[in-house]
Amino acid sequence: MFSQLTIWARALKRDTHAVYLAARDPRVPCLAKILAIIVAAYALSPIDLIPDFIPVLGYLDDLIIVPLGIWLVVAMVPADVMAEYRIKASEAAGRPSSRAGMIAILTLWIAGALLLGWLGYRYWTSS
């Protein structure tokens, strides 16, 4: 059962990326593009229909609404276009990630936060 769930989660991740890519294609119907934007906005939004701090139900809406929205968008996109973008999404998932890039970005964020903290400290202590 765990392997089935893993396969489903990978397919959902691939389809999410494929839907994102397909939403920019002129061959995709306008309604599918709008729904893709709504699903992506809901998935990335910190505001949920049921807040995540409510036990079980908070995460259940994410486990139902997002996959259902992705499934609906996939059904609306022409099959040949979706197949093309699934291949592109699979290729992108196979690319290596850069740990050095991640470390550089985190270092910049930390340095920026420290700089803002230092500037704020100087501003409030000089008064």
PETA-V419030 format. One record per helix or strand of 3 or more residues. SS is the DSSP state (~ for helix, > for strand). FROM is the first residue (numbers start at 1). LEN is the number of residues. If there is no record, write none. Layout:
SS;FROM;LEN + SS;FROM;LEN
This chain:
~;2;21 + ~;30;15 + ~;57;20 + ~;79;15 + ~;99;27
